[in-house]
């Protein structure tokens, strides 16, 4: 479990580093909260996804696949804005995706959960 958390955090930080190259409005400093995440980390696949809320109210979906030179898998990344009212993006791999709250990422970023 600790390895999965470490991989999730490391991959999120890499995705956040890549995001501004594809979405100029995205910056890690603007993140208000990482709302949800999923991961598939097997020998054949190491792909992660995050729903990120920006402090101005916009939300983005980041998806990152780790490079595996031995398996011939290149690093892949995509970022997209989530429309208003959409909790999660539509995913092709939806049956295998289990969303969770990535409190460890928010803690690492110094973001605390707001209380109602």
Residue pairs with C-beta under 8 A, 6 or more apart in sequence:
4 39
4 41
5 104
7 39
7 41
7 46
7 48
7 66
8 37
8 39
8 48
8 102
8 104
8 105
9 104
9 105
9 108
11 39
11 46
11 48
11 64
11 66
12 34
12 37
12 48
12 50
12 62
12 64
12 102
12 105
14 64
15 48
15 50
15 62
15 63
15 64
15 77
15 79
16 26
16 28
16 31
16 62
17 28
18 64
18 77
18 79
19 26
19 60
19 62
19 77
19 79
20 26
20 27
22 77
22 78
22 79
23 60
23 79
23 80
23 81
25 54
25 58
26 52
26 54
26 60
26 79
28 109
30 54
30 55
30 56
31 52
31 53
31 54
31 55
31 109
31 111
32 53
32 54
32 55
32 111
33 52
33 53
33 106
33 111
33 113
33 114
34 50
34 51
34 52
34 53
34 102
34 105
34 106
34 109
34 111
35 51
35 52
35 53
35 59
35 101
36 50
36 51
36 87
36 88
36 99
36 100
36 101
36 102
37 48
37 49
37 50
37 51
37 99
37 100
37 101
37 102
37 105
38 48
38 49
38 97
38 98
38 99
38 100
39 47
39 48
39 49
40 46
40 47
40 48
40 93
40 96
40 97
41 47
41 48
44 71
45 65
46 65
46 66
46 68
46 73
47 63
47 64
47 65
47 66
47 93
48 63
48 64
48 65
48 66
49 61
49 62
49 63
49 64
49 89
49 91
49 97
50 61
50 62
50 63
50 102
50 105
51 59
51 60
51 61
51 82
51 87
51 88
51 89
52 59
52 60
52 61
52 62
53 59
54 60
58 81
59 81
59 82
59 86
60 79
60 80
60 81
60 82
61 79
61 80
61 81
61 82
61 88
61 89
62 77
62 78
62 79
63 76
63 77
63 78
63 79
64 75
64 76
64 77
65 73
65 75
65 76
65 77
66 73
66 75
67 73
67 74
67 75
80 89
82 89
88 99
91 97
103 113
106 112
106 113
